[in-house]
Amino acid sequence: MSTSVFESLRENLGGSLIAEGDAGYDQARVVYNAMIDRRPAAIVRCQDAADVAAVVRAAADSGVDLAIRGGGHSVPGFGTADGALVADLGDLTSVQIDPASATAEVGGGATWGMFNAAAGEYGLATTGGIVSTTGVGGLTLGGGIGYLARGYGLSCDNLLSAEVVLADGSVVTASPEEKPDLFWALRGGGGNFGVVTKFRFRMHPVAEIYGGPMFFELADGPAILAHFDAAVRTAPREFGGFPAFQIAPPLPFVPENRVGEPFLVVIFCVNGSASEGEKIVQGFRDVAQPVADGVGPMPYPALNGAFDALVPPGLQHYWKAAFFDELTPESIAVHMQHGPLVPTVNSTVHFYPINGACHDVASDATAFGHRDATFAVVIAGMWPDPTENAANIAWVKDYYAAIEPFAQGGGYVNFLSEDDQPQASTNYGANYARLRSVKQAYDPGNLFHVNQNIAP
């Protein structure tokens, strides 16, 4: 980009522009996944929608790539690109809770930790991320799977409206009444249609939950996974949480001599009374005796932030994802071959249930294209040492290749890696053709392409 473009932008910004050679450039270009080392032309710390619009217009006029950084949690590093202009929304973090209407207005750069801290003051929440450092924007636009999904649907099912900067730099509102086609596409179509600078959500009563992790011996893994598959089909919708393969970290309730060993873990989240939660949890204890038990009453934001220390910024990341109708004995056997090989305490495999309220929404009511799935599984390879990249990527790829024959096809777009982009049609699922049509209407030049891209 030319110096004149930079200077023009600087003159019209409320925020700041950091170009290569400026003080702070190397810090500003760092993203969550340390495997991604890109050198954008400039990073703009946007202060409002007008700043975002200025960056969008500058990128369009100059023909350079445009990258959007919301909460900054993108595993493929889509918040940056070599030679790109980066619109960094990290200062758009306002969270306004209206307890009277049970709604929230949230800036496009906010994290779920910020959101839940504000909402928790009123005993409210909506479906959000599993760790508190996840961005509200990226999670919601891809669908939004979390602890509360069985009870209240995906994050995108709770979206009421959005303030969006379009490819021409105009700022519009998308809602069921205004630009409904855009509003439909934003709910599961990712960042393909514009930059969302403000979200408005429906909130729900969520205060103290009954939850936490319970560690089971690997020998009991098949029985626990089978029980979980049955439980999510009949349990009250207040039951959230998921099973996982996890190396035990040094937690107070984990026996010291078992720290560092792999286990089948169940993370519980019951949005109800302690007695309701205990009844559900006891069903798992009846299947197998846990090795370690950290389940109990806690504020919902505490559970949302409980695993943040396992996934700090600066790890190497490589992920794969798949949707499943059920956990059959055959597929469980394959998981039990590969899951216990989880290479580091940071790496994990999660089995998120997405039935219940998620299935109440018609398959074509939002852009999220996998409403018929019961589970969204992610193989999340995360490790600190880049010299171990080849071996750990191989673990993820081998695991995925083994489970793919049992899966629906495609994967949850928020869990995919950069090399999954060629599978866009199956990743976006049943609504891909309509998504392409909306893309053609709102971004025919594909300005917003640094993402899990939908070609116009």
C-alpha positions in Angstrom: 0.0 0.0 0.0 1.2 3.5 -0.7 2.2 6.0 1.9 -0.5 8.3 0.7 -3.2 5.7 1.5 -1.8 5.3 5.0 -1.7 9.0 5.6 -5.3 9.5 4.3 -6.5 6.8 6.6 -4.6 8.2 9.6 -6.3 11.6 9.0 -9.7 10.1 9.0 -9.5 7.7 11.9 -10.6 8.0 15.5 -8.3 5.0 16.2 -4.7 4.4 15.3 -2.9 2.9 12.3 0.3 0.9 12.8 2.3 0.2 9.7 5.4 -1.9 9.1 8.3 0.1 10.6 6.2 1.8 13.2 6.8 1.3 16.9 4.6 -1.5 18.1 4.2 -3.1 14.7 5.6 -6.5 15.7 3.4 -6.6 18.8 0.3 -5.5 16.9 0.7 -8.2 14.2 0.8 -11.1 16.7 -2.2 -13.4 16.6 -3.5 -16.2 18.9 -2.0 -19.1 16.9 1.8 -18.8 17.1 2.0 -21.0 14.0 0.8 -17.9 12.0 3.5 -15.4 11.4 2.2 -12.9 8.9 3.3 -9.3 8.0 0.3 -7.2 7.2 0.8 -3.8 5.5 -0.9 -2.1 8.5 -3.1 -2.8 11.5 -5.8 -0.3 12.3 -7.1 -0.2 15.9 -10.7 0.8 15.1 -12.6 2.9 17.6 -16.1 2.7 16.0 -18.0 1.6 12.9 -16.8 4.7 11.1 -13.2 3.6 11.5 -14.1 0.1 10.2 -15.9 1.7 7.2 -12.8 3.7 6.4 -10.6 0.7 6.5 -13.0 -1.3 4.3 -13.1 1.5 1.7 -9.3 1.9 1.8 -8.8 -1.9 1.2 -11.4 -1.9 -1.6 -9.9 1.2 -3.3 -6.3 0.0 -3.1 -7.0 -3.6 -4.0 -5.1 -5.1 -1.0 -6.4 -8.0 1.1 -8.6 -7.1 4.0 -8.4 -9.1 7.3 -10.9 -8.7 10.1 -9.7 -9.3 13.7 -12.5 -9.5 16.3 -11.8 -11.3 19.5 -8.6 -12.5 17.9 -9.1 -16.3 18.5 -9.0 -17.5 14.9 -7.1 -20.8 14.7 -6.3 -20.4 11.0 -5.1 -16.8 11.7 -7.7 -15.2 9.6 -7.3 -12.0 11.6 -4.2 -11.2 9.6 -2.5 -11.8 6.2 0.7 -10.8 4.4 0.4 -7.4 2.9 -3.1 -7.0 4.1 -4.9 -4.1 5.8 -6.2 -5.4 9.2 -9.3 -4.0 10.8 -8.7 -4.8 14.5 -11.9 -4.5 16.5 -10.1 -5.1 19.8 -11.2 -1.8 21.2 -14.9 -2.4 20.4 -15.6 -4.2 23.6 -18.6 -2.4 25.1 -21.2 -4.7 26.7 -24.5 -3.2 27.7 -27.0 -5.4 29.5 -30.7 -4.4 29.7 -32.2 -6.6 32.4 -35.7 -5.3 31.8 -35.8 -6.6 28.2 -33.3 -9.4 28.8 -31.2 -8.2 25.9 -27.5 -7.3 25.5 -25.6 -5.0 23.0 -22.0 -6.2 22.5 -19.1 -4.7 20.6 -17.6 -6.7 17.8 -14.3 -7.1 19.6 -15.6 -8.3 22.9 -14.8 -11.7 24.4 -17.2 -14.0 26.1 -15.4 -13.3 29.4 -16.3 -9.7 29.1 -19.8 -10.5 28.1 -20.4 -13.0 30.9 -18.9 -10.8 33.5 -21.4 -8.0 32.7 -24.3 -10.3 32.2 -23.6 -12.3 35.3 -24.2 -9.2 37.4 -27.9 -9.7 36.4 -28.0 -13.5 36.5 -28.2 -13.6 32.7 -26.3 -15.3 29.9 -26.7 -16.5 26.4 -25.0 -19.4 24.6 -21.3 -18.5 24.3 -17.8 -20.1 24.1 -16.2 -22.8 26.1 -13.3 -20.6 27.1 -13.8 -17.0 28.1 -11.1 -15.6 25.7 -13.1 -16.6 22.6 -14.4 -13.7 20.7 -18.2 -13.0 20.7 -18.1 -12.0 17.0 -16.3 -15.0 15.4 -18.2 -17.5 17.5 -21.6 -16.1 16.7 -21.1 -15.6 13.0 -20.0 -19.3 12.6 -23.0 -20.5 14.6 -22.0 -20.5 18.2 -21.7 -23.8 20.1 -21.4 -23.7 23.9 -22.6 -25.0 27.2 -26.1 -23.6 26.9 -26.8 -24.7 23.4 -29.1 -27.6 24.3 -31.2 -25.2 26.4 -31.2 -22.0 24.5 -29.9 -22.8 21.0 -26.7 -21.6 19.3 -25.4 -18.1 19.8 -26.7 -17.2 16.4 -30.2 -18.4 17.3 -30.1 -15.7 20.1 -29.0 -12.9 17.8 -31.7 -10.2 17.5 -29.9 -7.7 15.2 -26.4 -6.7 14.1 -24.7 -3.4 13.0 -22.7 -4.3 9.9 -20.2 -2.5 7.7 -20.7 -3.7 4.1 -18.1 -4.1 1.3 -19.0 -0.6 0.0 -18.3 1.0 3.4 -21.9 1.6 4.3 -23.1 0.9 7.8 -26.5 -0.9 8.0 -28.6 -2.8 10.5 -29.4 -6.4 9.8 -32.4 -7.9 11.6 -35.6 -9.9 10.8 -37.2 -6.6 9.6 -34.1 -4.9 8.0 -32.1 -6.7 5.4 -33.4 -10.1 6.4 -31.4 -11.9 3.8 -28.2 -10.5 5.3 -29.4 -11.3 8.8 -30.1 -14.8 7.8 -26.5 -15.2 6.3 -24.8 -13.7 9.3 -26.2 -16.5 11.5 -23.8 -19.3 10.5 -22.1 -17.9 7.3 -19.0 -16.5 9.1 -17.4 -13.2 8.2 -18.2 -13.4 4.5 -20.8 -10.6 4.3 -19.4 -7.7 6.2 -17.9 -6.6 9.5 -20.2 -6.8 12.5 -19.4 -4.0 14.8 -22.3 -4.5 17.2 -24.4 -7.5 18.2 -27.8 -7.5 20.0 -28.6 -10.7 21.8 -31.6 -12.3 23.6 -30.6 -13.2 27.2 -31.7 -16.0 29.5 -31.7 -16.6 33.3 -28.4 -18.3 34.1 -26.8 -17.6 37.5 -25.4 -20.5 39.5 -24.9 -23.7 37.5 -24.0 -27.2 38.7 -20.9 -28.2 36.8 -17.2 -28.9 36.4 -15.0 -31.7 35.2 -15.0 -35.4 36.2 -12.1 -37.7 35.1 -12.7 -41.3 34.2 -10.2 -44.1 33.5 -9.7 -44.7 29.8 -10.9 -48.3 30.4 -14.3 -46.8 31.3 -14.3 -44.5 28.3 -16.5 -46.6 25.9 -19.2 -46.9 28.6 -19.1 -43.2 29.5 -19.3 -42.1 25.8 -22.2 -44.5 25.2 -23.9 -43.2 28.3 -23.4 -39.6 27.2 -24.9 -40.4 23.8 -28.0 -41.8 25.4 -28.2 -39.0 28.1 -28.3 -36.1 25.7 -31.3 -37.7 23.9 -33.4 -37.9 27.0 -31.9 -35.5 29.7 -33.5 -32.2 30.5 -32.3 -29.4 28.2 -30.7 -27.7 31.2 -28.0 -30.4 30.9 -25.1 -29.0 28.8 -21.4 -29.9 28.9 -19.5 -32.5 26.9 -17.1 -35.5 27.0 -13.4 -35.0 26.2 -10.0 -36.6 26.0 -7.7 -34.7 28.2 -4.4 -35.0 30.0 -4.9 -34.3 33.6 -3.5 -30.9 34.7 -2.4 -30.3 38.3 -5.8 -29.4 39.7 -6.5 -29.6 43.5 -8.9 -32.5 43.1 -6.8 -34.6 40.8 -4.6 -37.2 42.6 -1.0 -36.0 42.4 0.2 -39.3 41.1 -2.3 -39.2 38.2 -1.3 -35.7 36.9 0.0 -35.9 33.3 -2.0 -39.0 32.4 -4.7 -39.0 29.7 -8.4 -39.5 30.8 -11.9 -39.5 29.4 -13.3 -36.4 31.0 -16.9 -35.2 31.2 -17.4 -31.5 31.7 -20.8 -30.9 33.2 -23.0 -27.7 33.1 -26.5 -28.1 34.4 -28.4 -24.8 34.4 -30.7 -25.8 37.3 -30.8 -26.6 40.9 -28.0 -28.5 42.6 -30.4 -31.4 43.2 -31.2 -31.6 39.4 -27.5 -31.4 38.6 -26.6 -34.1 41.1 -29.2 -36.5 39.7 -27.7 -36.2 36.2 -24.2 -36.4 37.4 -25.0 -39.5 39.5 -26.0 -41.3 36.4 -22.4 -41.1 35.2 -21.1 -42.2 38.5 -23.4 -45.2 38.3 -21.7 -46.2 35.0 -18.1 -45.8 36.3 -16.3 -44.6 39.4 -14.5 -41.3 38.6 -10.8 -40.9 39.4 -11.2 -37.2 40.1 -14.3 -35.1 40.7 -14.5 -31.3 40.5 -18.2 -31.0 40.0 -20.3 -28.7 42.1 -22.2 -25.4 42.2 -20.5 -22.4 40.7 -21.3 -19.2 38.9 -21.7 -19.7 35.1 -18.8 -17.3 34.3 -16.5 -19.3 36.5 -17.1 -22.4 34.4 -16.7 -20.4 31.2 -13.2 -19.3 32.4 -12.2 -22.5 34.1 -10.0 -23.8 31.3 -8.4 -20.6 30.1 -5.0 -21.4 31.5 -4.8 -24.5 29.3 -5.1 -22.4 26.1 -3.0 -19.2 26.5 -2.1 -17.1 23.5 1.1 -18.2 21.8 0.5 -21.9 21.4 0.8 -23.8 18.1 -2.6 -24.7 16.7 -3.9 -27.2 14.2 -7.6 -28.4 14.4 -10.0 -30.6 12.6 -13.8 -31.0 13.1 -16.6 -33.3 12.2 -20.4 -33.6 12.7 -21.9 -36.9 14.0 -25.5 -38.2 14.2 -24.6 -40.5 17.1 -21.7 -42.1 18.9 -22.0 -45.7 17.8 -20.0 -48.5 19.3 -17.9 -48.6 16.1 -17.1 -44.9 16.2 -16.4 -45.0 19.9 -13.9 -47.7 19.3 -12.0 -45.5 16.9 -12.1 -42.5 19.3 -10.7 -44.8 22.0 -7.8 -45.7 19.7 -6.8 -42.1 18.9 -8.1 -39.9 21.8 -5.8 -41.3 24.5 -2.8 -40.4 22.3 -3.6 -36.7 22.9 0.0 -35.3 22.9 0.0 -32.4 25.4 -2.0 -31.0 28.3 -3.1 -28.2 26.0 -4.5 -30.5 23.2 -7.9 -32.0 23.6 -10.9 -33.6 21.8 -14.4 -32.3 22.6 -17.8 -33.9 21.8 -20.3 -31.0 21.8 -24.0 -31.9 21.9 -26.0 -29.7 19.5 -29.5 -31.2 19.9 -32.3 -29.9 22.1 -33.1 -26.3 21.4 -30.7 -26.4 18.4 -33.0 -28.8 16.7 -36.1 -26.6 17.4 -34.8 -24.2 14.7 -35.7 -25.1 11.1 -32.7 -26.1 9.0 -33.3 -23.2 6.6 -34.1 -20.6 9.3 -30.5 -19.6 9.7 -27.4 -20.1 7.6 -26.0 -22.8 10.1 -26.2 -25.8 7.8 -26.0 -28.8 10.2 -29.2 -28.8 12.2 -29.6 -32.5 11.9 -26.3 -33.3 13.7 -26.3 -34.4 17.3 -22.6 -33.8 18.0 -19.9 -31.4 16.8 -16.5 -33.0 17.5 -13.3 -31.0 17.4 -9.8 -32.4 17.5 -7.9 -29.5 18.9 -4.2 -29.8 18.5 -2.5 -27.2 20.7 1.1 -27.3 21.9 3.8 -24.8 22.9 6.9 -26.2 21.1 7.1 -25.5 17.3 9.7 -28.3 16.9 6.8 -30.7 17.6 4.6 -29.4 14.8 5.0 -32.3 12.4 4.2 -35.0 15.0 1.2 -33.1 16.5 -0.3 -32.2 13.2 0.0 -35.9 12.2 -1.9 -36.9 15.4 -4.8 -34.5 14.4 -4.8 -35.7 10.7 -4.6 -39.4 11.6 -7.4 -39.1 14.1 -9.6 -37.2 11.7 -9.0 -39.7 8.9 -10.0 -42.5 11.2 -13.3 -40.9 12.3 -14.3 -39.4 9.0 -16.1 -42.5 7.7 -18.5 -42.3 10.7 -19.2 -38.5 10.2 -21.8 -36.6 8.3 -19.3 -34.7 6.1 -18.0 -31.2 6.6 -17.1 -29.6 9.9 -18.1 -26.6 12.1 -16.5 -23.6 10.5 -15.3 -22.1 13.8 -13.1 -25.2 14.4 -11.5 -25.6 11.0 -8.0 -25.0 9.8 -6.9 -23.0 6.8 -6.5 -26.1 4.7 -10.2 -26.9 5.2 -11.3 -24.0 2.9 -11.6 -26.2 -0.2 -14.5 -28.1 1.5 -16.6 -24.9 1.9 -19.8 -26.5 0.4 -19.8 -29.3 2.9 -18.6 -27.2 5.8 -21.4 -24.8 5.4 -23.8 -27.6 4.7 -27.4 -27.6 3.5 -27.6 -23.8 3.0 -24.4 -23.3 0.9 -26.2 -22.4 -2.3 -28.3 -19.7 -0.6 -25.2 -18.4 1.1 -23.5 -18.0 -2.3 -26.5 -16.0 -3.5 -26.4 -13.6 -0.5 -22.6 -13.3 -1.0 -23.2 -12.2 -4.6 -25.7 -9.6 -3.4 -23.6 -8.1 -0.7 -19.9 -8.8 -1.6 -19.7 -9.6 -5.3 -16.0 -8.7 -5.4 -15.3 -11.1 -2.5 -13.6 -8.3 -0.5 -14.2 -10.4 2.6 -12.3 -13.5 1.6 -9.7 -13.9 4.4 -12.0 -16.4 6.2 -13.7 -19.8 5.6 -14.6 -18.3 2.3 -17.9 -18.5 0.4 -17.2 -17.6 -3.2 -19.9 -15.3 -4.8 
